[in-house]
């Protein structure tokens, strides 16, 4: 039996080859050419052997960039959307999307996943009736993107829960880096000064260095300045300003106690503060060396885990508040949008066309 392998000249002969794979290659290249005028069958055949595993990435790059630019253009006058997308498309902000739910740390219940995805993709939450009011103080108007429900003072314990769960996960991260880490007790600062109102969240001990005090903060990137359109939202600015604020509050007091201080800042929409990321990368590199392993799997695991913990918790808080917004079905089952069928239909129509952007 003779197997037909395409000859190089058959591959180069545009559309003439009888082999379906080669014809499909020509069609694909024609489509890519729309976005990248430098691409041709010939140019792809010249790709270095070492680059071949990256071939898909190389050939699709311009398409991806084109689509992203097109998407950003479509939201350029929407400050809130720009702020959400800016925070969510950082590598830490999007790490959770790549987590395969093989371990408990990577599992999201379907209602949490839907809410987290809607938060990310700017899709209105069907459970929020447009222009309805929240039942919290002052009855503010609810936005269908759920920003108010992320910050709402009603059921405030949910906001605290996000913070506490993240703090706990970061303690676990430090333990897995081989360090002693524990939650701060109420009287940590009061031992020296009974009037001190400072708290902090955890202590990490590293050999040969001062113990490090961490304060964990989760801030919403959609601030009144963003909503009121004062300038274009710049990615990372919110987290940076929180880091500076926290350092002012804690750095000196910690030093006086013989401790160093690290502000751990996250934005509800995904971004992690630069100071935490630096600390994170350093610990992972050191741990990888200690155990003689590559740092990549450690980094991937912990970025995905912390990023997912944050998004799951933000989604849970929204779901719990949504479930008690209006009179009607209440309790955990009211979280599901099937309870509000009319709203689902009207809102899924308005969300079409605005929900496409690169993950
Ligand atoms: Zn409210």
Boltz pocket constraint, residues with backbone or C-beta under 6 A from the ligand:
constraints:
  - pocket:
      binder: B
      contacts: [[A, 134], [A, 135], [A, 136], [A, 137], [A, 140], [A, 148], [A, 152], [A, 153], [A, 154]]
      max_distance: 6.0
